[in-house]
Amino acid sequence: MIKAITVLQDHLLKRTIPTRVICDRLATDRTAIYAWAHGRGFPHRLNARALILLFAEHGIELDYNDIYQQSLAVSELETAV
């Protein structure tokens, strides 16, 4: 089965940037990152801005649409991390 995810979810599931680094930068816990990765919530606007800046520091272009809009199609098996 195919489902749609956001670009942010894809990066979080692939751990493009380690969860620990994201948690430290955003002053949040791993459960929030896990929820965002699995589509059980989204970062609020200030955290979204911090994520955009953090990913930019690592050479990854990310914008608000990439955080909130489901634009990638993936199989359910790929997201079952």
C-alpha positions as CSV (number, residue, x, y, z in Angstrom):
1,M,0.0,0.0,0.0
2,I,1.2,3.5,-0.9
3,K,0.9,6.5,1.4
4,A,2.0,10.1,1.2
5,I,4.5,11.6,3.6
6,T,6.2,15.0,3.9
7,V,9.8,15.6,3.0
8,L,10.5,16.3,6.7
9,Q,9.1,12.9,7.6
10,D,11.3,11.3,4.9
11,H,14.4,12.9,6.4
12,L,13.4,12.0,10.0
13,L,12.7,8.4,9.1
14,K,16.1,8.1,7.2
15,R,17.8,10.0,10.1
16,T,19.5,12.3,7.7
17,I,20.4,14.4,10.8
18,P,20.7,12.4,14.0
19,T,17.7,12.7,16.3
20,R,20.0,13.8,19.2
21,V,21.1,16.8,17.2
22,I,17.6,17.8,16.4
23,C,16.5,17.3,20.0
24,D,19.4,19.4,21.3
25,R,18.8,22.2,18.8
26,L,15.0,22.4,19.3
27,A,15.1,21.7,23.0
28,T,12.6,18.9,22.6
29,D,12.5,15.2,23.3
30,R,12.7,12.2,21.1
31,T,9.0,11.4,21.4
32,A,8.2,14.6,19.6
33,I,10.6,13.8,16.8
34,Y,9.2,10.2,16.6
35,A,5.6,11.7,16.3
36,W,6.6,14.0,13.5
37,A,8.4,11.2,11.7
38,H,5.3,9.0,11.8
39,G,2.8,11.7,11.0
40,R,1.2,11.8,14.4
41,G,1.8,15.5,14.7
42,F,3.7,18.4,13.2
43,P,6.2,20.8,14.6
44,H,4.8,24.2,15.6
45,R,5.9,27.2,13.5
46,L,9.0,28.2,15.6
47,N,10.3,24.6,15.6
48,A,9.6,24.4,11.8
49,R,11.8,27.5,11.4
50,A,14.5,26.0,13.5
51,L,14.3,22.8,11.5
52,I,14.7,24.8,8.2
53,L,17.8,26.5,9.6
54,L,19.3,23.3,11.0
55,F,18.8,21.4,7.8
56,A,20.3,24.3,5.8
57,E,23.4,24.1,8.0
58,H,23.8,20.5,6.8
59,G,23.3,21.4,3.1
60,I,19.7,20.3,2.9
61,E,17.1,22.7,1.5
62,L,13.8,22.5,3.4
63,D,10.9,24.9,3.5
64,Y,7.5,25.1,5.2
65,N,5.8,23.1,2.4
66,D,8.3,20.3,2.9
67,I,7.4,20.2,6.6
68,Y,3.6,20.4,6.4
69,Q,2.6,19.1,2.9
70,Q,2.5,15.4,2.1
71,S,4.3,15.3,-1.2
72,L,6.2,12.0,-1.3
73,A,4.7,8.7,-2.1
74,V,6.2,5.7,-0.2
75,S,5.2,2.2,0.5
76,E,3.9,1.4,3.9
77,L,6.8,-1.0,4.4
78,E,9.4,1.8,4.0
79,T,7.7,3.8,6.8
80,A,7.4,0.9,9.2
81,V,10.6,1.9,11.1
